[in-house]
Amino acid sequence: MKRLIPTGLRRIAALAAHCDDIAIGAGGTLLAVCTSHPGVQVDVLVLSGGGTDREHEERRALAAFCPGADLRITVAKVPDGRLPAHWDEAKTAVEELRLRTEPDLILAPHAGDAHQDHRELARLVPTAFRDHLTLGYEILKWDGDLGRPHAYQPLDLALAERKVALLWEHYPSQRRRTWFDREAFLGLARVRGVQCHARYAEAFYLDKLSLDLAGG
């Protein structure tokens, strides 16, 4: 599949409801971007897990997923599973992130996600980032909410394997979950790869994309 290749990728904002969401949904993409764009600024906002062992996991993991990046991480303390009831706190955190960065690309949950925390954050992102390219990542889980994505980031075998290895290494708290294993992650990546004529891929959803095909 022919690809659109962005230019001037200097700043990324990555948002998540929970620690590990970004790495699961877009870890391969971050590895690819940070490896090919040394010094890229990556601003991360995670809404839950602040002050817990999960935050420590997240910081170590994202440092590994963003090699060579100017990485800036904020982990807030919104209760896990209760984001809709803490809308004001979540909204404030997203708006504060907006004041700190002018990203060329946003990675965030997508609005069709079955988890209420993911879905609510997806709805908040465009209220603060109104004129930005936002790619909504997917997270494999028991809900059965996988859909038909709009965009793909191909991953070669080494990159896909690296993503899975880092997930297993840095998130020991999640290893007991039935969906958190090598077979599940590579299986989804293989399916998404088939859909874009690649070996593996991560898939994304988007609502709007502005083109400049004339190069003006």
C-alpha angles and dihedrals in degrees: 000000000000114000139221108228116204122216129210098027100173106140133035129185116203119190131187140170093217140024109268095027094103094046092048096045102036109006094118091048091051091049090051096046097044092047093051096039108046112200095020110158113241116189112192128194120185113180100204139037099051114158094012136101087263090066091054090051091049096050093050092045097049091048087058094044092049105048114184093003129132090244122193117180131190119182114189130196105240106146113259111255093013104082096121089057090049096048095137093053092047093046091051092050092051092048091049089053089051090056090054101050146033100202128198089206135021125204114196142139117288125245094241094061112125094220110093094219093051092045094049093050090049088057093048097052098072091048089067102024100048102161105035139107105253123188114197111214125209129231121205112229143141095275093084094226099142110136142172108296125208103213137034137200108204117223125198120223094264093051094046091049091048091053093051092046092052092048091053093044099048104035106053090152090069100047093096092062115103094228096046104092143100095259094054095047096045091042093058091042090052092052091049089047091055089053092058100034094256134115094244135356146171115233131216141189126220136183100199138017124180115207133202101193092160091059094234 
